[in-house]
Amino acid sequence: MHHPLRYVVFSAYYEAIRRNHRHQWYAPKKRVESASFRSYELINKHGRDVLLRRLLRNCGPDGVVYDVGANTGVYSLAVAAAEPTAQVVAFEPNPLVAAQLRTNVACNGFESRIDVREAGVGAETGTQRFHLSSYDELGSFDARNAGAWEASVRDEVDVEIVAIDDIVDGTSTGSRKPSASDDVVAAGTSPPDHLKIDVEGYGLEVLRGARETLASARPTVYFEPHTEGGEDRTDDVAALLRSLGYRIRVRPDAWLCVPESSSN
């Protein structure tokens, strides 16, 4: 159902955010649990997410966090603020949003804590067509997801995409393609203890490209299911995770996926 007022409000918000990041006018302080940081987002978007709060409680000082679908960085920034010695690798394929993410990282002086990679994450390493949405947060590899919630596809770009198994130290499957740049692939990255996935309907591909990592590193997976606009593949996601020995704890708009050997 189309909601004209919501369209007007959301469109105005995203335009304001683009301008605020571009000109770096105002970066209000955000607080999530004990973490405090600044960003050029005008509201504490996702600051109340149940998965973010659980991630902050689970992540220790030596934790390695992969933030897949980092957007403007609330998960990455919160982890870096709460645990200064944790390692965060943030993946964001939308070029505009990745630039906003870097601006927020620099605003906090977190360049040494957050490794920003302008790339998507999927089943294979290479390049793929990405659909930019009029609501920046909804950009997706699936045009239907990019057009959800009254939004529309405003452009398409080819972006780098990496499989997690190709970048994690000791788990490379050899599927890397020559088009992927070295700074994006960066093979030899420490395996994740925590894997957050919020990718507008592309989560199944992310998990397919991380099978070996899930089997060997056994990270806790923080998964945001998406069914708006595109095909509902949550049953396939659940089947894949369970086949790899994960228990799924379902919360509203959130899955906490814990390896069977873990007590988290």
Stockholm file with secondary structure:
# STOCKHOLM 1.0

chainA/1-264         MHHPLRYVVFSAYYEAIRRNHRHQWYAPKKRVESASFRSYELINKHGRDVLLRRLLRNCGPDGVVYDVGANTGVYSLAVAAAEPTAQVVAFEPNPLVAAQLRTNVACNGFESRIDVREAGVGAETGTQRFHLSSYDELGSFDARNAGAWEASVRDEVDVEIVAIDDIVDGTSTGSRKPSASDDVVAAGTSPPDHLKIDVEGYGLEVLRGARETLASARPTVYFEPHTEGGEDRTDDVAALLRSLGYRIRVRPDAWLCVPESSSN
#=GR chainA/1-264 SS CCCHHHHHHHHHHHHHHHHHHHHTCCCCEEEETTEEEECSCSSCTTTTCHHHHHHHHHCCTTCEEEEETCTTCHHHHHHHHHCTTSEEEEECCCHHHHHHHHHHHHHTTCTTTEEEECCEECSSSEEEEEEEESSGGGCBSSHHHHTCTTCCEEEEEEEEEECHHHHBTTCCCSCCCTTSCHHHHCTTBCCCSEEEECCTTCHHHHHHTTHHHHHHTCCEEEECCCCSSSCCCHHHHHHHHHHTTEEEEEETTEEEEEETTCCC
#=GC SS_cons         CCCHHHHHHHHHHHHHHHHHHHHTCCCCEEEETTEEEECSCSSCTTTTCHHHHHHHHHCCTTCEEEEETCTTCHHHHHHHHHCTTSEEEEECCCHHHHHHHHHHHHHTTCTTTEEEECCEECSSSEEEEEEEESSGGGCBSSHHHHTCTTCCEEEEEEEEEECHHHHBTTCCCSCCCTTSCHHHHCTTBCCCSEEEECCTTCHHHHHHTTHHHHHHTCCEEEECCCCSSSCCCHHHHHHHHHHTTEEEEEETTEEEEEETTCCC
//
